[in-house]
Amino acid sequence: MVGTLVGCDGSTSSASNSNDATNSATIPTHVSSISGSSSSSGSSTPVQGPQPTNSATIPTHVSSSGGSSSSSGSLSPVPGPPPAFSNTIPDTPNSTLQGIYANSTILLADNYGISAGNIATTNDTGFAALHAAMIAGPSTIWHVIFSPGVYTYTNNRWLWGIQNVIVDAYGASFQCTTTDPNYQNAIPLNVNDFFDDGGNVPVPHSTFVNGYLINTANSGATSVTTSTASDAGIFSAGMRVLVYGYDQQQGGYPPNMRYFEEKTVSSVNASTGVVTFTKPLQYFYDSRWWDTTNYDGLGLSYGAPRILSLQRANYTRAQLIWIKGGNFLANSNTPTLDTLQLTGDIVIYEDVKGLSFNAGQSGQTLIISSNFTGDVSNGDKMIDSLLIQDSTLDPAPIAPNIAFSDCVGCNSLSIIRSTFYGNINLIAPRNLLISDSDIYPNPSTSYQGIGTAGGNPIWSVSIGNTRVYNTGSISYGFTNVATPGNSVTVGSVSGTTLQMTWNSTAVTVADQVDYGMTLTDTTAGCTGTVTGIYLTGGNTLNIAQTGCSSPRGGDTVEFYDVINKYDQGGNVIVGAQVPFWRGPPVLASP
């Protein structure tokens, strides 16, 4: 059976599973689409062969395109508590990836002078040629096949700007060998992120963007209005954009915004400033949110709601990066720089090996049947959904205590049938689902199997059929902020709205509270639900609430980082028995 190949000069030829293909290039026998075929431009004969593992599938709660995801209901920070994350295990296959794979265009890395026997600088030339071929076809789904072997290179940006690519690398290893100690230049792959406008050159970069201010917009609205009407003219129909706001970190890079979503523009009116989208907004954006100036020394402000193009001259976010197979090695000169870090609307690591990953600035990242051993892996900022399924994370020897951490900027984190050697700790995704997984905390240093960060809100935690192994050191399977929770002293009140002078203490409170969170005024003896969080006069934090009718300045208010916890059943402490859950809040019914 044959498949259509595209040569390095743009010509097409047939290649088969025998050795009579053009330039003696052969398609590995394992290459097949999810439905058993891989083709160019939709018109080739299938290349058949066994699939190494069950192919990746997009979970039911994850959108197949457009960079947005949703649970069983709209997650919307409007007055009232947000609905809990879907308790359905996201493991149902669909045909989306089947179609993507079946309609891909094959490129053989060998045909571009990329070889496991080459020195790194020779492969740099080949990767540059491959990059030029792919970036010239932004609407094509490229399927790049690597022969087995170790590929070295010094330029790790060979996927920069590529819109749709499947990297088929079973039996192949990749190593960046640059002597540059800069993190982004030395890790296995680098495609930049949506705030970086430095282009396809090594870091450091000096050009960053934050987009354009928008007026207050409600969840469910189909448009936003730019604060300066003419700014809308920057955008055009069909353009992918990011709507975002609410700074919850006040520093570090990239900026960490609590609310964000990718949208596609359907129309623009530069006279009125109205930018209309193909789908409604998931979240509420309040123009009164604070704007942190000179964020991380960039000279730009972040926090107030903005709209940012994801399709610019110096940065266009990938629509799909799908890595199948491949072993990603640490930098040969700086071995601590070992992190696999890619961004895109959809990023998939399937059957991948590496030391660690950092998932962020993406629509969805799916880690399927992969093994990351050697360092701690993280979920980073502004990622809509992260799925870790049928995978193993082992941080030893570099970081033997925590296998997975962070995810403070994740809308949802789902962990399914996976194994962690080290605990899952200091995490704060807005929705956490763990099912049928095994967690082996460090026997001498770990307090719990799963622990939240404590300083950021989590809408829901749902855990079921999960085993935490205790050899005597841990006290709980899961912990969040302990009784009595986080605490704040009210500065003053306006009606029933709690107020504080905008200083470092108020900033911390703004990072901790969220719409829909329950506040307990221990002084007044009442509880309220947060309905608004905003700044007035540039110096007063306001937390609007309903339910507590008589708060006063000086009152002590307490609250927990987790809004809802769900025990799905089947959770077990293996070994020395301790409680699985530490409360409060109390467990809710699934």
Order of alpha helices (4+ residues) and beta strands (2+ residues): beta-beta-alpha-beta-alpha-beta-beta-beta-alpha-beta-beta-beta-beta-beta-beta-beta-beta-beta-beta-beta-beta-beta-beta-beta-beta-beta-beta-beta-beta-beta-beta-beta-beta-beta-beta-beta-beta-beta-beta-beta-alpha-beta-beta-beta-beta-beta-beta-beta
